[in-house]
Amino acid sequence: MMEYAKDEVFTIRYNMKKDKLEYPIQKKIREKIKQNKVLSLFFLMGIIFTVLDITFIYCFFSLLTKI
C-alpha cells in the first residue's frame, strides 16, 4: 500500500527583502481574479458597497446626534 502523505511537496519561499515567508497560493488567487472578469466584478462591487454602507451609516449616526 502506498503512503500518499509522504509524496506531497509544499512550495514555500522565503523573501529576503521583505523578511517573511511567501505562499504561492496568494499568487494563484490573484491570477484567477485577474483572469476571471466576473469574479473581479464581484470583488469590486463588494468593495464599493462596503464603502457606501460605511458612509451611509456614518451619515445616519451624525444626523441622529444633531437631532
C-alpha positions as MATLAB code, in Angstrom:
seq = 'MMEYAKDEVFTIRYNMKKDKLEYPIQKKIREKIKQNKVLSLFFLMGIIFTVLDITFIYCFFSLLTKI';
ca = [
       0.000    0.000    0.000;
       1.356    3.391   -0.973;
       1.558    6.229    1.525;
       0.360    9.400   -0.176;
       1.213   11.904    2.578;
       4.948   11.459    2.163;
       4.811   12.252   -1.565;
       3.469   15.799   -1.218;
       5.837   18.700   -1.737;
       4.923   22.119   -0.432;
       6.360   25.180   -2.112;
       7.008   27.959    0.361;
       9.572   30.632   -0.412;
      11.358   32.970    1.924;
      11.617   36.544    0.677;
      14.817   38.092    1.979;
      13.817   41.663    1.053;
      10.511   41.566    2.953;
      11.894   39.219    5.627;
       8.872   36.922    5.586;
       7.523   33.747    4.014;
       5.704   33.852    0.681;
       2.944   31.444   -0.156;
       2.238   30.790   -3.845;
      -1.464   30.285   -3.049;
      -1.922   34.049   -2.793;
      -0.348   34.488   -6.216;
      -2.664   31.873   -7.726;
      -5.725   33.599   -6.251;
      -4.623   36.979   -7.662;
      -4.095   35.430  -11.101;
      -7.554   33.802  -11.030;
      -9.167   37.130  -10.128;
      -7.296   38.930  -12.911;
      -8.261   36.303  -15.491;
     -11.916   35.952  -14.473;
     -13.787   39.192  -15.180;
     -16.996   38.145  -13.389;
     -15.096   37.317  -10.214;
     -13.212   40.615  -10.322;
     -16.515   42.444  -10.890;
     -17.997   40.803   -7.769;
     -14.981   41.791   -5.684;
     -15.120   45.358   -6.994;
     -18.862   45.611   -6.310;
     -18.338   44.225   -2.816;
     -15.695   46.820   -2.032;
     -17.833   49.642   -3.433;
     -20.933   48.559   -1.492;
     -18.909   48.192    1.706;
     -17.559   51.735    1.390;
     -21.039   53.086    0.609;
     -22.543   51.207    3.554;
     -19.969   52.573    5.993;
     -20.504   56.082    4.606;
     -24.283   55.867    4.940;
     -24.059   54.503    8.494;
     -21.690   57.334    9.471;
     -24.016   59.942    7.937;
     -27.027   58.390    9.682;
     -25.372   58.481   13.094;
     -24.146   62.031   12.573;
     -27.732   63.001   11.657;
     -29.018   61.311   14.812;
     -26.606   63.237   17.017;
     -27.872   66.540   15.580;
     -31.495   65.754   16.447;
];
